[in-house]
Amino acid sequence: MKILVYGINYSPELTGIGKYSGEMARWFAEQGHAVRVVSTPPYYPDWKIWQAFSGRRYDTRVEDGVRVTRCPLYVPAKPSAVKRMLHLASFSASSSLTVLGQLRWKPDLVILVVPTLFCAPQALLLAKMSGAKSVLHIQDYEVDALFGLGIAKGGLLKRFAFAAERAILRTFDRVSTISSGMLQRARQKGVNEDRLRLFPNWSETARFRDVARDSALLSRLGAAPDRRVLLYSGNIGEKQGLETVVEAADRLRNRHKLQFLLVGEGAGKARLVEMAQHKGLTNLLFAPLQAYEDLPALLASADCHLVVQRRGAADAVLPSKLTNILAVGGNAVITADPDTSLGLLCEEFPGIAARVEPESVDALIEGIEHALSMPRPNAIATEYAREFLDKDRILGRFLTEI
């Protein structure tokens, strides 16, 4: 089968959507399918084009058996609502002819990974002209996130954006997304049940099984090996609301055995660093994003994982970091309302994590205390990962159902 994967994020990005799109494309190729990707140079979560890549020119090469075309991209150093829209629109504009040029190749399956919906018209046109099946795979509900987090405002703009989104979702042959809550949101947006598919993010569970705490790694990141590590690892942006973590570190500064560690990059990092410095926090460390090969050891070395999101992000985006936390048997404190996907996960599998109210420092501290009292490794988490998050099972089922 000929498969085109189309999306703004792709490997070698180590976190978020790019990681999963890259693994998906490579897995398809390993199964014997002909796979092409139209994407951009890596820029996330730094919001800066990586060295050895260019944001101004087209580049096509074969990477791990996949033909990857990277298109020019505008990347704002400090993303705002308008700049984010221009960022997404720039990829749609630069990639349109490249995508439509795939008509000569005649793909059998066109998968558009969202964000961004700006790319939907050319994806749908290519699928129609080539006779391919069209799949919209939703990693983030970008419209919900823009308005739910207050990044974009305005009643008329909001009505237009949701109406356009609804029309686009109902046009694709299949709409897949990564959680039951996000699937329910697609139903509410008018997608027929027979077009919906659950396609959760996965973990390479074997890589994360039976991994030991790595004191040398913690020391390299500045954490004393005898301290209990409270880890956040991933994108440091607006939708996480990590100000509550800084406030929690401030309140717990006299608990000398506790060490907060924030590992990652993102548009909100500089502000958090300044906030921590202003408070004079010595129990809160910042470290750059770590190599993927070190991720199992990093996650296994934490006594508590901080899976933090603002309330407006619930079921619009789902923290991809959680899959590997569960696979390694980590104890997580999750900020989510009870009726969200993460809230329902904690209710259905008691003991898998500690769920607390979002945007509350008191609740976060209570959740930390709960998570620190849970047994390690968390057998409920590892069993859930083995049963529901295995990469081969998920990708194989997705292709079969599509």
ABEGO torsion letter per residue (X at the ends): XBBBBBBABBOABABEAAAAAAAAAAAAAAAGBBBBBBBBBBAOAAGBBBBGBBAABBBBBBBGGBBBBBBBBBBBABBBAAAAAAAAAAAAAAAAAAAAAAAAAGBABBBBBOOBAAAAAAAAAAAAAAGBBBBBBBABBAAAAAAAAGABBEAAAAAAAAAAAAAAAAABABBBBABAAAAAAAAAAGBBAAABBBBBBBBBAAAABGBBBBAAAAAAAGBBAABBBBBBBEBBBAAAGAAAAAAAAAAAAABAABBBBBBEBEAAAAAAAAAAAAAGBAABBBBBBBBAAAAAAAAAABABBBBBBBAAABGABBBAAAAAAAAAGBBBBBBBBAABAAAAAAAABBGABBBBBBGBAAAAAAAAAAAAABBOBBAAAAAAAAAAABAAAAAAAAAAAX
